[in-house]
Amino acid sequence: RERCPSLADGKEFQSLEKGGHEQQQGITETTCMCRCLVAPNLAHFWLQHCNLLRWGVCALVAAVVVASCLPSHRSSLFADVDAKVWRGEANPLPPKAARSDRPGTIQHFYFETRRTSEVHSHGQRWSFEEMEGRVADRFADSSVTRISPFVTRDVAEQLLDFSQKLLYEEGPDTVDQRPTFEAPLLRDGILLSPLRRMQSLSEAIENIGLPYVRERFNCSMCVACTAIIRRYLQGERREHPWHYDSDAYVTMVIPLTAAADYSGGLYAQPTFDRNDREFIELEAGDAVLHSFDVMHGVEVLSGERVSLIIWFKSNADACEKRLSPWYAEGAERGNPTAQYNLGRVVTNGLGGTPQDRPAGVEWYAKAAKQGHVMAMYNLAVSFHHGRGVPSDKEAALMWYSQAAHAGHPQAMTNYGYMQLFGLGLRDKNFSGAAFWFQKAALQEVDVAMFQLSHLLAKGSGIDANLSAAKHWLEQAASRGHQDSKLALRRLAPQARSERPLQIIDT
């Protein structure tokens, strides 16, 4: 039950366990208890319920089950679909409303056109509304598409109920290294949850999602490779910082929570300024699709949100081997976004790509020299820590400076650190550090908030202001920054004793 999310339902586990004991007299009948589990879990469960005299026979049969079941799961899952996609005429939507500068106002993503589309598959017809908008940056003009509905509200509610029975992984996320709080349903083309639980979703992917992705993104060999459920609950993860999806040629996101139950959610990020985020309005069961070159993120401002994410790979081989070949193709053509992403994949050895830090740094450098800001930042980090290149603080300082001036919040933070400690400089520069920490804090970087509070309390490089120092500590702590939480706990006794407030070094 701990290893397989499909066993989280106690009743299901008890019925399987009971079936196993009832069928001990006939090994050939034990297959009836295996129908809703993935092959490795079948083998594990089977061996547990065999006595020692039958261990050898059971091990042989279990090995056959694993060998025969895994390939069929991988090769038959959404591999070939005989479907036709019809997209109606696009009708323009009213012009985008003027942006509001009032604090706390959420900017919504603007869809430019609306049309009715249909998918014909297996003798049936599925109709849905399609809306399309664009995310433009310096290097690309990429589309974001919403289809409504992708699954019915009833199916969305069933999946939401199912999500509460899953075991969630809490390993470090590749974007921000914080716990993921995600539960895999499909990974590298292998089903990890009971088929009966996934039936409606599987039909929607096979009959609507996959044909649409292949047609809309001109990807005739695309496959649905990985599907996860991710949750954003109080006390857990509340945001997923802006990023590119390095594992997906096309990403599909389906909220399972009703829109009335939360605010915020998925957003497109055309620049690095958090005030330019454009939240995408979605109801439960709708789907939004975007390609690998769209920068996006998630922040739940209030309430709680659960969503389903499906990553489509360009072909079955890329799915099975966990590769992202589209980046290499774009990088060789000179596309800086592809060069940056290929650098990230190679530097970190993501998916099935062997790690090669020097090669990754070369791709960062090619993208950075073309003005790709995220590549500038990663190149600075490489020089700063000597990852893939010899450590060079002056080079790191230069690239941090360029990325910071271009608006990259984390580069602002690190540029502040470089000045705080005099790295790559002749001497420390407290005023420069305070300036850049403040700019990053306004972009809600928690470590910058913490360092700014420290300088405000000491009056280092900035006028001392204890109330402002406490404010930034509270802001960082509210975003989960542990050192800020500790500092606030230490401040509480000082406040009660009416002694001057001081920020404790940590």
N, C-alpha and C positions, 0 to 999 in steps of 0.2 A: 504493500500500500504506500510505503514511503518512496519507492522507486518509480512507481507508475501512476501518473495522474488519473488514469482510467479506473483505478481501484479506490479512488477517494470516496466513492459512494459506498457506504457500509453495507447496504442491502445487496448491492451487486456482488460485493466480495463474499458475503455470507452464502449467497446462492451458488457461487462458483465453488466455494469450499465444500458446501453440502454435496454438490454434484460429484466432486472428486471422491468423497468418502463412499458415496453410494455406488460408484462404478469401479471400485477396487477389484472386483472379480473379473472384469473384462477390460483389458487395456484398449481394445479397439473402440470401445464406447467413450473413452475419455476425451475424444476430440470434440464432443458436444459442449464441453465447458470452455473451449478455447476460442469460440467464435468472435469474441469482442476484444481480444487483446492482441498486442503486437507480438511477433514471434519470439523475441528474447524473453518477454515476460511469460509467454506460454511455457517455454522450456523451463524457466525458473520455477514457476508454479507447479508444473508437472512433476519435476524432480522432488519437490518438497513432499508430494503426496504418494510417492512410491516407496515401498519397503525395500530393505537392503537387497533381498533376493532378486528383485526386479530392476535394480539400479542400472545394470549394464544395458538391459533392453530399453529402458526408459531413456538413457543417455543417447543411445543410437537413434531412437525415434525422435527425440527432441532435436538432435542435430539435423535430422532430415527436415523437420518442421522449419528450423531456422534457415537452412539452405534453400528450401523451396519457397518459403513465404516472403522473405525479404526482397528478392528480385522482383516478384510479382507486384508487391506493393509499390516498388520504385518505378517499374516500367509501365504499369497499367494506369497509374494515377494521373488522370487528366492529360494523357499523352496525345491521343488523337481524337479530335472532335469534328464531326461532320455538321457544320453549322454555317449559316449565312447571316451577315449583319447588314441591316438597312438603317441608314442615318438620314433623317429627314432634312429639310431645308433649315439652315440656321437663321433664327430671327434675332435681330439686335435687341438688347435690353436697354432700359432708360440709362442715360449718362450717370456716371459715378457721382454720388453726392459729395458735396464739399467736405473736406476733412475737418473734424472738430478738434480744437486744441485744448478743450476742457480737460483738466486732470481726471484720470480714471475712466475716460471714454475709450471704449473698445473700437478699434478700427476693423471693419469687416472686409474680407476679400471681395473684389468686384468681379462678378461673372459678366462677360460681354455679350454672350449669345445663349439662346435656348433653342432646343429642337426636340422632337420626339424621335426615338430610335427603337429598333426592334431587333431581336435575335431569334432566328428560326433554327431549332435544333430538335432532333428526335421527333419530328412531326408535331412539335408544339411551338407556340409563339410567345415570347416575353416582350412586353412593352415597358418603356421607362422614359423619364424625362432626362435629357442630357444638357448640362450647362457647362460652358467653357470660359476660362479666363486665362490670363497670362502673367508670368513672373519674369520680369526683365531685369537683367543685371548687365554688367559691362561686356560679358562674353557670350551671353545666350538670351534667347527669348523663348522660354519654355512654357508649355501649357499645363494647366491644372483643370481637371474635369470632374464634375460631380454627376453621378447617376442616381436617380431617385425613383422608386426604391431599388436597392440591390437585392435585399431580402425583405420579406414582410415584417411588420412590427411584431407579429406573433413569433416568428423565427428569431428575431433579435431578442425578444424577451426570454425565449427558451435558452439561447446561448448565454444570456446574462445570468440566468439561473444556474446553468451548467458551470459558468465561470466561478461561482462561489464554492464549488465542490473540488476545484483543482488545487494542486500544490504549486506554489509559485516559486520560481527560482530567484535568488537574491544575490547572484554573483555580480561582479563589477561590470557596468555597462561600458562599451567601447568608446562612448562619447564623453562621459564625465566621470567614469570609474565609480559611480554610486550604484547601490543595489538596483537591479533591473525591475523586480516585481513583475515578472512575466511568466506565462505558462505556455509551453509549446504544444500545439496540436498537430503540426506537420513540420518535419525538419528534414531538409535535404531530400525531399520527395518521399519520405517514409511517414506513414500515418502513426501517430503516437497516442491517439484517443480512440475510444470505441466507435466503430463505424456507425452504429445505430444512433449515437449521439451526434454524429457529424453528417448524417444523411442529407438533411435539408441544405446545409452549408455546402457539402460536396456537390449536390445537384446545381446549386446557384453558381459555383465556381466553374463547373464543367459546361453548363448550358448558357451562362450569361458572361461571367467574368473572363474566362479564357478566350472565347471567340472574340469578345469585345477588345481585349488587350491586343490580340494578334492583329486585328483589323486596325484599331485606332493608332497603335504604336508601330505599325509596319514590321511586325515581328512574328513571322509565320511559324517559328519553332519554339516560341515562348512556352514555358511550363510554370505551373504554380508549384513553387519549390518549398517555401517555408511559411507557416502560419502560426502566429502567437497571439495570445490574449494578454494585454497589458493593462494594469490597473493603476489609478491615481487616487489614493485614499488619504484621508486625514492621518497625519503622523507617519506617512510613508513618502514615496516620491510624489512631488507635486508638479514637476516640470521635467522636460527633456530638452536640453539646450539645442539651439539651431545646429543643423548638421546636414550632410548628404548621406543617403542610404548606400553604403558601399556594397551591400550584399544583394541589391535589387536592381534589375534593369528597369522594372516598373514596380511601384509600390501602390497597394490598395489599402485604404484605411476605412473601416466600418465601425462607427460608434454603436455600442450596444446600450448605452445609457440614454434615456430621453433627454432632449436638449433642455427641458425645463428644470432638470435636476442638477445642472452645473452651469458655470459661466467660464468662458475661455475655451480651451481645447486646442485643436490643431491649428497652426498658423503657418503662412508662407512668410519668408524673410527676405525681401528684396535688397536690404542693406544691412549694416551691422548695428544700426540704431534700434534699440528695442521699441522705441516709439513708432517705428515704421512697420511693426508686425501687423499682419492682416489675418485675423481669425476667420476660419472658413465655417460658415453656418451649415450645420448638418443635423438631421434628425436621426433617431435610432433606425438602423436598417439602410440608411443611405450609404453611398460609397464615394470616396474621393480618390482619384488616381493621378499620379504624377511620375515623371521619368527621373532617372538617377541624377540629373543635373539641377534639380530644384532644391534650394536650401529651405529647410522647414524645421519646425520644432513643436513642442507641446507645453502649454502651461495652463493648469487648472486654477482659476482665480478664486472660485468658490464651489462648494459642493464636491461631488466625487464622480469620477468618470472611468468607465471600462470600455476598451475598444479592441477590435480584432484587426490585426495587421497581416496582410498577405504579401509576400515578396515573390515576384515573378522573375525567373532567370531567362536568359536569351535562348537557352536550349537545355535539353536533358543532361548532356554531358557536363555543362557548367554547373548544373544543380548537383549532380552526383559527386563531382570533384570539388565543389564549393569554390568555384572560380568566378571572376568578374571580368570576362574577356573584353567587354565593351570599353573599358578604360584604356587598355593598351592600344586598341584601334584608334580611339580619339586622341590619345597622347602622341602617337606617331604622326598624326595629322597636324599636331601643333596646338590642339585645344588646351588652354591652360587649366580649365576646370577638370578635364580628364587627367592632365598631368599631375595636378594636385592630388586627386583621388587615387591615381595609380601609385604615387609616392606614399600616400598613407597606407594603402594595402600592402605594398612591398616592405615599407619600413617596419610595420607591425606584424607582418606575416599573417594577415587576416584571411579567414576562410582556409582554403587549401593552398594558398600561395606561400612558398618558402620565404622566410624572413631574410631580407638583404638590405640592411640599413644604408650602406654607401650608395647603392643603386636608388633607394628611395629618396635620399638627399639630393641626388642629381636631378630627379624629377621635380622635387620641390624648387630647386634653383631655377629650372627652366620655366616653371609657372610663375615664380616670384619675379623673375626678370621681365615677364610680360605684364606685371602689375596685379597678379592674383593675391589678394590680401591674406587669405588663409594660408597660402603657401609661404608668404613672407613670414608669418608667425611661426609656422612649423619649422622653417629653415632657421629662424632665430633660436628656437628651442634646441635644435640639433647642434648649433654652434655653442650655445650656452652650456649644454651638458656633455658635449663631445660624443654625440650619438651618430655614428656613421661618418663623422669627420673629426679631426682633431679639435679639441676645445679652443674656442677663439672668442673671448668676451667682447672684444671690440667689434667683430663681425656680428655677434649676437645683438649688441647694442644698436648697431646700424639698422638691422632688419626689424628689431622691436620698434625702433623709432618710426620707420616707414609704415609698419602695420598700425601702430598706435595713431599716427597722424591720419591714417585712412579710416579710423573709427573702430578698429577691432578691440573690443572691451578687454579681453584677456591680455592682449599685447599692451594695452594701457597699463594694466596691473603689473606685468612683468617689467615694463619700461620703468615704472615707479620703483620696483625692487632694485633694478640695476642702479638707479640713482641713489636710493636709500643706502645701499652698501658700497657704492663707488665702483661697481663692476664695469670694466671697460672705460672708466673715467680716471682722471688724476686724483679726484677726491670725492667725498660724499656730497650729495646735493639734496638736502632735506626739503627745500622749497619746491624743487622739481618733482621729488617723490610725492609730496602732498598734492601738488597740482594734478598729477596723473592718477593718483589713488582716488581723488575726488571725482574726476571724470569717469573712472571705471565704476565707482560707487553709484553714480547717477544712472549707470546702466545695470545696476543691481548685481554686481559681482561681489559675492559675500566676503571673500578674502581681502578685497580692496576696502570694503566697509570696515573690516576689522583693523587693518593697518591705518586707515584714516583716523579712526577713533583713537588709536594709540598716539598718533602725532598731535591730534587735537588736545589730548589730555596733557601731553608734555609741553605743548607749544613749540614743537620742533618743525621749523619750516613753514609754520602757519600760526596765526594767533590762537592762544590757548582758549578753549571753550569746552568746559566740562559737560554742559547740557548737550551740546552737539556731539561730543564724544560718546555719551551714553546713548543718544539717539541712534548713531550708526552701529553701536554694539547691538542694540535691540533689533535693528533692521537685519543685521547679519544673523543673529540668533534665530530670528523668525524664519529664516531661510535654511535653517539646519546647521549653521556653522558651529562646530563643537567648541572651538576655543573661545568664541564669543559667549556661548552659554556659560562656560566655566568662568570667564571674566565677570559676567553679570552676577553669578552666585557669589563671587568674592567681593563684589561691590556692595552687596546687600548689607553685611554687617557694618561696613564703614558708614553707610548712609544712616543706619540706626544710631551709631555712636556720634553722629554729627561731625566726624572728622572729614577733612577735604577728600573728595573722590579722587582716586588714582587708578589708572589702568595697570593691571599686573602684567609684567612680562611673562610670556609663556614659551 
